[in-house]
Amino acid sequence: MRCFTVEFLRQPVPFDSGPLDDEETARAADEMFALLDAEENEAKTR
C-alpha cells in the first residue's frame, strides 16, 4: 500500500481540479493516516 501511495503521489495530475480547501485536505490526510495505521497494525500481528 505504501509503495502505491508514493508512486501515485509522484505522478503528475492530468488536470487542474482547482485548489483544495482545508476541510478536504484534512479529510484526505485523516483517511490516509487511518489506512497507514491499519497497515502498520496488521504487520505487527503477523
C-alpha positions as CSV (number, residue, x, y, z in Angstrom):
1,M,0.0,0.0,0.0
2,R,2.8,2.4,0.9
3,C,4.6,1.9,-2.4
4,F,1.4,2.5,-4.3
5,T,0.8,5.8,-2.4
6,V,4.3,7.0,-3.0
7,E,4.2,6.2,-6.7
8,F,0.7,7.7,-7.0
9,L,1.8,11.0,-5.4
10,R,4.8,11.2,-7.7
11,Q,2.6,11.1,-10.9
12,P,1.6,14.5,-12.3
13,V,-2.0,15.4,-12.1
14,P,-3.5,15.3,-15.7
15,F,-5.9,18.2,-15.0
16,D,-6.4,21.1,-12.6
17,S,-9.3,20.4,-10.3
18,G,-8.8,23.7,-8.5
19,P,-7.4,24.4,-5.1
20,L,-8.4,22.1,-2.2
21,D,-9.9,23.8,0.8
22,D,-8.6,23.0,4.3
23,E,-11.5,20.6,5.1
24,E,-10.8,18.5,2.0
25,T,-7.1,18.4,2.8
26,A,-7.7,17.4,6.4
27,R,-10.2,14.7,5.4
28,A,-7.8,13.2,2.9
29,A,-5.0,13.2,5.5
30,D,-7.2,11.6,8.1
31,E,-8.1,8.8,5.7
32,M,-4.5,8.2,4.6
33,F,-3.3,8.1,8.2
34,A,-6.1,5.6,9.1
35,L,-5.0,3.4,6.2
36,L,-1.4,3.6,7.2
37,D,-2.2,2.8,10.8
38,A,-4.3,-0.2,9.8
39,E,-1.4,-1.4,7.6
40,E,1.1,-1.0,10.4
41,N,-1.2,-2.8,12.9
42,E,-1.7,-5.6,10.5
43,A,2.0,-6.0,10.0
44,K,2.6,-6.2,13.8
45,T,0.1,-9.1,14.2
46,R,1.9,-11.3,11.7
